[in-house]
C-alpha cells in the first residue's frame, strides 16, 4: 500500500517541512491542487456541493502546482509529485509541456500529471480559454503533450492545434504518468483511454 498527501488548502510555508517529513517517512507522493484565481462572484456553481458553494474560504492559498513541485522536488530524494488535478484545457499545451518536462527532468522523473477538465467557466473566461469543447481540446492536448515530451522533432496537425516542426527540450527522463480525473461519463471514458 502506498500513501500520498493531498496539499490543497495548506499554507505555503508548511509545504517544504511536510514534503521533507513525508520523504523521510516513506510516503509515496504529494498531490498539489490547481486554481489560478478565486473569483469573489461566480456565474458557475461549484458542482461538488449540494448548494453550489465552494468548499474553501476566500484567501485560501492556491500555490502554482509546477513551481511548488519544483521546489519540493529540490528538497526531497524519493517522494513523487502529481497534480490533483491540473485544469489542462485552461492552458496552452506548450507551456504545460515545458513546465512538466522541466519538473520531471529536475526531479529525476518523480512527477505525474493529474488532469481534469475544470468546472469554473468564469476562470476559463478570465484566462482567455474556451470552456465549451474543453474535453475535446484536452484530448488533443494529451496527444500533443506526449509528442512534445518525445525528445524528438514534432509536427502536429489537429483540430485545435497546428504545430510546425519543432523540438522541445529538456525531455522528461522517462514516461510522465498521466492521471485523468472527473465524475462525468466523458471523464470516465477519457480515463479508460
C-alpha positions as CSV (number, residue, x, y, z in Angstrom):
1,X,0.0,0.0,0.0
2,X,1.3,3.5,-0.9
3,X,0.2,6.7,0.9
4,X,0.1,10.2,-0.6
5,X,-0.6,13.5,0.9
6,X,-3.1,16.0,-0.6
7,X,-1.9,19.6,-0.1
8,X,-5.0,21.6,-1.1
9,X,-5.7,24.5,1.3
10,X,-2.3,24.0,3.2
11,X,-0.4,27.2,3.9
12,X,2.6,27.5,1.5
13,X,5.1,27.8,4.4
14,X,4.1,24.3,5.6
15,X,4.7,22.5,2.3
16,X,8.5,22.2,2.5
17,X,8.5,20.7,6.0
18,X,5.7,18.4,5.1
19,X,7.5,17.2,2.0
20,X,10.7,16.6,3.9
21,X,8.9,14.6,6.6
22,X,7.0,12.6,4.0
23,X,10.2,11.8,2.2
24,X,11.9,10.7,5.4
25,X,9.0,8.5,6.5
26,X,8.5,6.7,3.2
27,X,5.3,8.3,1.8
28,X,4.8,7.7,-1.9
29,X,3.8,11.1,-3.1
30,X,2.3,14.5,-2.6
31,X,-0.5,15.9,-4.6
32,X,-0.8,19.6,-5.5
33,X,-4.1,21.2,-6.4
34,X,-4.8,23.8,-9.0
35,X,-6.7,27.1,-9.4
36,X,-5.2,30.2,-10.8
37,X,-7.6,32.6,-9.1
38,X,-10.6,32.6,-6.7
39,X,-13.2,35.0,-8.0
40,X,-15.4,36.7,-5.5
41,X,-18.5,36.2,-7.6
42,X,-19.2,33.2,-9.9
43,X,-21.7,32.6,-12.5
44,X,-20.7,28.9,-12.4
45,X,-22.0,27.0,-9.3
46,X,-19.4,24.7,-7.7
47,X,-20.6,21.2,-8.8
48,X,-19.3,19.2,-5.8
49,X,-21.6,20.6,-3.0
50,X,-25.3,20.4,-2.8
51,X,-25.8,24.2,-2.7
52,X,-23.2,25.1,-5.3
53,X,-21.0,26.9,-2.7
54,X,-17.2,26.4,-2.7
55,X,-15.5,24.2,0.0
56,X,-12.8,26.8,0.7
57,X,-12.9,30.3,2.2
58,X,-11.7,33.5,0.5
59,X,-8.0,33.9,0.5
60,X,-7.3,30.2,0.8
61,X,-3.8,29.8,-0.8
62,X,-3.7,28.1,-4.2
63,X,0.0,27.7,-5.0
64,X,1.2,27.2,-8.6
65,X,1.5,23.5,-8.9
66,X,4.6,23.4,-11.1
67,X,6.6,26.0,-9.1
68,X,5.6,24.1,-5.9
69,X,6.6,20.7,-7.4
70,X,9.9,22.1,-8.5
71,X,10.6,23.5,-5.0
72,X,9.5,20.3,-3.2
73,X,11.5,18.1,-5.6
74,X,14.6,20.1,-4.8
75,X,14.3,19.3,-1.0
76,X,13.4,15.6,-1.3
77,X,15.0,12.5,-2.7
78,X,12.4,9.8,-3.3
79,X,9.0,11.5,-2.9
80,X,6.9,11.6,-6.1
81,X,4.6,14.5,-7.0
82,X,1.4,14.8,-9.0
83,X,-1.3,17.4,-9.7
84,X,-4.7,16.6,-8.2
85,X,-5.9,18.0,-10.5
86,X,-4.4,20.4,-13.1
87,X,-7.1,22.1,-15.2
88,X,-5.5,21.2,-18.5
89,X,-7.7,22.8,-21.1
90,X,-7.4,26.2,-19.2
91,X,-3.8,26.3,-20.5
92,X,-1.9,26.1,-23.8
93,X,-0.2,22.7,-24.4
94,X,3.3,24.2,-25.0
95,X,3.6,25.9,-21.6
96,X,2.2,22.8,-19.9
97,X,4.6,20.5,-21.7
98,X,7.6,22.8,-20.8
99,X,6.7,23.0,-17.1
100,X,6.0,19.3,-16.6
101,X,9.1,18.2,-18.6
102,X,11.3,20.7,-16.7
103,X,9.9,19.5,-13.3
104,X,10.4,15.9,-14.4
105,X,14.0,16.5,-15.6
106,X,15.0,18.4,-12.4
107,X,13.4,15.8,-10.1
108,X,14.8,12.7,-11.8
109,X,11.4,11.7,-13.2
110,X,9.4,12.0,-10.0
111,X,6.3,13.7,-11.4
112,X,3.0,12.7,-12.9
113,X,0.3,14.9,-14.4
114,X,-3.2,14.6,-13.0
115,X,-5.6,16.4,-15.2
116,X,-9.3,17.4,-15.1
117,X,-11.4,19.4,-17.5
118,X,-12.4,22.1,-15.0
119,X,-15.8,23.3,-13.7
120,X,-15.4,27.0,-13.5
121,X,-16.3,28.7,-16.8
122,X,-15.5,32.1,-15.2
123,X,-11.9,31.1,-14.7
124,X,-11.6,29.9,-18.3
125,X,-13.0,33.3,-19.5
126,X,-10.5,35.2,-17.4
127,X,-7.6,33.2,-18.8
128,X,-8.9,33.6,-22.4
129,X,-9.6,29.9,-23.0
130,X,-12.8,28.5,-24.3
131,X,-14.9,26.5,-21.8
132,X,-17.0,24.8,-24.5
133,X,-15.3,21.8,-26.1
134,X,-12.7,21.8,-23.4
135,X,-12.8,18.0,-23.3
136,X,-12.1,17.5,-27.0
137,X,-9.4,20.1,-26.8
138,X,-7.8,18.4,-23.8
139,X,-7.9,15.0,-25.5
140,X,-5.8,16.5,-28.3
141,X,-3.6,18.3,-25.8
142,X,-2.8,14.9,-24.1
143,X,-1.7,13.5,-27.5
144,X,0.3,16.6,-28.2
145,X,2.0,16.5,-24.8
146,X,3.2,13.0,-25.4
147,X,4.7,14.1,-28.8
148,X,6.3,17.2,-27.2
149,X,7.9,15.0,-24.5
150,X,9.4,12.6,-27.0
151,X,12.7,14.4,-27.2
152,X,12.5,14.4,-31.0
153,X,11.2,16.6,-33.8
154,X,7.5,17.0,-33.6
155,X,4.9,18.1,-36.1
156,X,1.2,18.0,-35.3
157,X,-1.9,18.9,-37.3
158,X,-5.1,18.5,-35.3
159,X,-8.5,20.0,-34.8
160,X,-7.3,22.7,-32.3
161,X,-3.5,22.8,-32.7
162,X,-1.5,23.2,-35.9
163,X,2.2,22.8,-35.0
164,X,5.1,23.2,-37.4
165,X,8.1,21.0,-37.0
166,X,9.8,21.8,-33.6
167,X,11.5,20.2,-30.7
168,X,11.1,20.9,-27.0
169,X,13.9,20.2,-24.5
170,X,14.6,19.1,-21.9
171,X,12.5,16.0,-22.5
172,X,11.4,14.1,-19.3
173,X,13.9,11.4,-18.4
174,X,11.1,8.8,-18.8
175,X,7.4,8.5,-19.4
176,X,5.3,11.0,-17.4
177,X,2.3,9.2,-16.0
178,X,-1.0,10.9,-16.8
179,X,-3.9,10.5,-14.4
180,X,-7.4,11.6,-15.6
181,X,-9.9,12.8,-13.0
182,X,-13.6,13.6,-13.2
183,X,-17.1,12.4,-12.4
184,X,-18.8,12.6,-15.8
185,X,-19.3,9.8,-18.3
186,X,-16.9,11.6,-20.6
187,X,-14.3,11.8,-17.9
188,X,-14.6,8.0,-17.2
189,X,-14.2,7.3,-21.0
190,X,-11.1,9.6,-21.1
191,X,-9.6,7.9,-18.1
192,X,-10.2,4.5,-19.6
193,X,-8.4,5.5,-22.8
